[in-house]
Amino acid sequence: MGRDKALSSGFDTGRVCVSCKHFRFTLSLILLLFSAGNPTLATNINTEQVEKDHKLQNIRTQIKNVESSIEGAKKDVDALFQQLRDNELAAVDVSDKIQQYQHEINSKNEKLRQLGREKTRQEALLGTQRQQLARQIRAAYKTGRNNYLKLLLNQEDPALVGRLLAYHEYDSRARSERISTISAALTEISLLEKGIQTQTQRLSQLQSQQEEKLAEFQAYRSSRQKITNELRAYIDDQGVRLQILQKNEQDLSKLLSELEEQTLAIQIFEDTPPFNSLRGKLDWPVRGKITSRFGSLRKGGKLKWQGVTIAANSGIEVKAITTGKVVFADWFRNMGLLMILDHGDGFMSLYGHNERLLKKPGDWVLAGDLIARVGDSGGQHRSGLYFEIRSGGNPVNPNLWCKN
């Protein structure tokens, strides 16, 4: 009773300064005194605290598991992207080889046509020479076998004899020349026939090699489809689409920052207008329907498109929007075969998901130059061009820069 009065008196007068630690100790003491007389209350308090601690620990464990799962999923996705990269680059190499074979096949076919035309010409020449030789032989036969001897024994007109002897010499020389011409034509025709045979064999080999490469290309495309399906399914199953998209944007921003640092000294040609004066005057890199618009929400509703996607068939020409220097031309995560042009004054244009890149880093291009061909690289399920314009590394709306 005295302790309670002292405590009561102390709190009433406010003279006793109680620290936080002292306060907690006092509160615990009061609870202990109450719980000493009420064991059920003490048990309930302890149980609630244990349950709270247990729930908190479970939440912390779940957070760690989710973080660990996301990191693991990112690594798995990276591995799938690496498979996709290797597959698509290999397919590009095979496609290049197919094009090379096709070029050689076209060249061999043209060579065969030339040889055929030359053989026809030589055969016509041979026919003409044979006809002329036949006429000469018939004329000589009609004149008679002993005509030359008669001329020698004829002493009536020496001048006539001389003219006839000269004629016979000319006729004999002409026949000899025609025989030589015929012989040369036959030799040429023989060589042409051998050339045609050689070219035909080489053409057959090229066609066989092309068919093998086409089969290999189809195998790569089938394998690619399997990888892209697995990649999409895995991302959806793990629920990490947002994290993957964020990482893709971070990687692209990092690349652009690095390129910007490397190309600060780029100077565009003096007769080329500065990029910021071309607003609304640029041609689109390809013609087609825009399927994803700048600033619209991407799948998932968290991130926005920083460029536009233009639907176009594979193989369609991709052209530079204006003068610039190629600063990047390679496969890039989620962009596939990507080309980046630097236009000076901090402006860059990006062209993604190409089937083929036709320029290399360091090349200069003019407005309208062919730089790539439309494709579906980067794991896209339909062909089209992804196109961005950036100023100082920040995306700007291409619709404001390209002609409507």
Beta strands, then each sheet from edge to edge (+ up, - down):
strand 1: 290-292
strand 2: 308-311
strand 3: 317-319
strand 4: 324-332
strand 5: 336-344
strand 6: 347-357
strand 7: 364-365
strand 8: 370-374
strand 9: 384-391
strand 10: 394-396
sheet 1: 1+ 2- 9+ 6- 5+ 4- 7+
sheet 2: 1+ 2- 9+ 10-
sheet 3: 1+ 2- 9+ 6- 8+ 3-
end
